């Protein structure tokens, strides 16, 4: 990588800003400074740390609009969704700090005292698809627990992360929260440096590399990885509701959401009606740039991701799937709302995480077989069933996923994956405590 990291607007292909790449020596210096600062930070009381963070979040209020705009400009999210993400982080930061403070309070268990002590220096490595929320979810509890944090944001969205860190640092003590910029090489240098924990959100492939590089020192790990979420639509499902969810979840964030619905299996007895409803709804989705009103599907984050989605479409159509809506060869930077039916195992849309605005459907005749097919994935992030509640519960009880939705979306707090979608959490008491060394004291 060059010495300069340029942030590219996916709509125009133009650079909207640049930052210096953190070189190996910079990483070493940051880690040394972080260890020093962490010793002072951890000597503050839990309450003091929570209060300082809450104060720091008030500084973000003035930046909410700029943060939202940077999200849009760096990764293409429409203005409405970007505002929602920025608002959630800015308005929710103080709450998150308080919630982490509650979870990390010393407790008694039997005759012992349970303390939640800091681990040291935590590397937070984040993706571009929710560039502010994904970083923030892990930074806040790590800091509350008394650790120092070095954030390595995605190379696709460095500016928004930089503004977050700079603004919080108006209040936070020096070197407690630092930021390293660059691509995977910067991330790798950070993981291999003498830090104590890596809290990672991103793809499964990168997760594997991080795990291998963290192994020699047995560094603590949080792994929030990709998904290939199935949706099962039973014969008893409310078809309009199921279709609404199928389209909304497949297209959310232009399909670039870890819990996007990636493959849909519908009972063959209702399949025609369901597919018709899906196509009718999908046609209403508007494609365009982030600042255009009522846009639902923005440009994909970069050429590589666009190419990958086109490859998935070609692969499916070449192997016999049908294009019910969309284009065989969508032009950069957009993928219009796409509906494909007749997907099969062995197709990329069925086997891999596509991460694009595609509703991918197949029909089933046996519930037992479809449960097996839904579970036939290395991933296990979310899964969804639509149908009469008792039947849907029965199916849900057999699904292998960290988060399962019955007649609604999957997800909550803690946010958690199963199988190779990772381990560890975003949020919840379990999530906050993963940033602490649990110490059992008997006196
Ligand atoms: P990615 O794995 O390509 O990159 C994520 C981060 O890892 C970036 O900051 C990148 O620079 C860094 N990185 C790359 N190689 C590295 C290495 N060898 N060592 C250390 N760091 C390295 O993922 P992405 O494309 O930014 O994000 C999309 C992926 O993230 C999808 O798979 C999506 O499902 C997943 N995701 C999961 C969740 C969740 O909660 N489970 C949430 C959001 C995104």
Boltz pocket constraint, residues with backbone or C-beta under 6 A from the ligand:
constraints:
  - pocket:
      binder: B
      contacts: [[A, 125], [A, 126], [A, 127], [A, 128], [A, 129], [A, 130], [A, 134], [A, 152], [A, 153], [A, 154], [A, 155], [A, 182], [A, 183], [A, 184], [A, 185], [A, 186], [A, 187], [A, 188], [A, 189], [A, 191], [A, 201], [A, 202], [A, 203], [A, 204], [A, 205], [A, 206], [A, 207], [A, 209], [A, 210], [A, 224], [A, 225], [A, 226], [A, 227], [A, 257], [A, 258], [A, 259], [A, 353], [A, 381], [A, 415], [A, 417], [A, 421], [A, 426]]
      max_distance: 6.0
